[in-house]
Structure formats: structure tokens, C-alpha cells
Amino acid sequence: MNKPFDKIKLHGFNNLTKSLSFSIYDICYAKTEQQRKEYIEYIDEQYSADRLTDILGEVVDIIGANILNVSRQDYDPQGASVTILISEEPIEQQQTYDVDEAPGPLPETVVAHLDKSHICVHTYPEAHPDDGICTFRADIEVSTCGIISPLKALNFLIHSLDSDVVTIDYRVRGFTRDVDGVKHYIDHAINSIQNYMTEDTKEAYQMMDVNVYQENLFHTKMMLKETDLNTYLFGVTTSDLSEEEEEEIRSKLTREMQEIFYGRNLPDTE
């Protein structure tokens, strides 16, 4: 990693916007129509708006921010969204609650606000009827202004969801001025998102970077290296399968993960 920047004495507020965006994919195999239906129901329960709100609340604590407002919604037939607005500085107890609610619990629909900053998540569960492959995608964005950094939440978010394939974008936008009026377009050292990952995360995933340093744009793709087939089966285990079935399912799962990782459809091998 690059050496840390010397502290910059700023004129006023730090106006740099730092945005960390994830697409996190969980891959599964469900053979029958009923099993696929049950998988979608399981995902909707496992990653409901309530659960996602809890995860994002942890992110707010990790990056050292304060929640201003929360908005959340479960969708019919599937999926959920949560948006949180946050503030860098401590805030007075200004939120408005229903009369019967104490501060803390969220209403049925909630919006969370940071001061010029936000955290949001949207989920996309889907299942294909022909080959049994089910893919759950969660899109997460952590965008902050000021000295708080979304990079602090990097490892927590990867490990909070079942992350088989992950694509991450990090961008620093705008500029801030020091006391001499000089513009600064970044205030921290970085040459890869991987700089901010723990060693166990880097060891567990195959990774690929595409970075545009002069634009402060950083992109990393990740694909899990080692997999246990039983963790990808829904409604059955490997003991219920023949060797031929195991091999066919492994091939389907591997293909799905590789196509998402490389961002293109692979040619048929048959």
C-alpha cells in the first residue's frame, strides 16, 4: 500500500465524495420447481428489509457515522431495499417516531439519511426453470463525504453475505481545498481496493483489478476459490446424488460463477 498522506489542513468541510459499490452474488442449485420456490422464499426471509437494516446499521457503526433517517421496503413477489442517510458528526435526537415507539425501532417503511452521505442495498433473487441454477444478487452502495471512509466496511460486507462472486467499485469524486486554496482530489493513499482487504479475504478469492488511477477509479472482481458442493445445494445433499449428477451440477455452478466473474457468456463445450 502507498504511504499514508500527511494530514491536510482544510478550508472548511471536506467536500470529497467517496463511493464504494458492491454487487454480491450467491449461487445455488435447486432441481425442482418446488425447491426453487422454497429457495426464493428462504432468500426473502434471510435477506429481508429488517435483516438488511441490521447489516447496514453495523456498517454505520464501523465507518463511524450517525444515522439520520432510514427507509426500507420488502417487495412482492420478492426482493427488498433499504436506504440510510448518515451524518459524520454526532446528532441531536431529531428523528420523529410514532407515539407508541421508543427511539430505535424502525417503522414499517424507513429511510436512513447521512449528512450528504448514504448507504443503500437492493436485492435481486432469481431462479431459472431449465437448469436449476438460482442466483441471488445484492447491490450495496456506501457513499460518504468528509473524513469517514466507506472502505472500513469492505471486509464486513463481503463476509456478511454469502459472497461467491463479488464486483466492487470505489471512486473518489469532486475536490476539497486546503487553507491555501489548493484543490485536492483525493486525501488517502490507494492503488487497489485490495489494499484494504484482510489477508484471509484475499486468500479465499481469485481477484482481478481494473484501475484508472488518474481518475481515482478502482474496480476489483472476486470469485471464491474453493467450494463445497453441499453448500450450493438446496433441498438435497450430495448423498442424494449420483456421481454423474454431482459432476453435472458442479459444471453448471462453475459456469455460472465464471460467467458472472468474467462478465460474458462462455461458449458451450458440448
Secondary structure, DSSP 4 states (H G I P E B T S, - for coil): -PPPPPPP-BSSS---EEEEEEEEEEEEE--SHHHHHHHHHHHHHHT-HHHHHHHHHHHHHHHT-EEEEEEEEE-SSS-EEEEEEEESS---S-----TT--SS---SS-B--BSSEEEEEEEEEEE-TTT-EEEEEEEEEEEEESS--GGGGHHHHHHHS--SEEEEEEEEES-EEBTT--EES--S--S-GGGGS-HHHHHHEEEEEEEEGGGTEEEEEEEES---GGGGBSS--GGGS-HHHHHHHHHHHHHHHHHHHHTSPPPP--
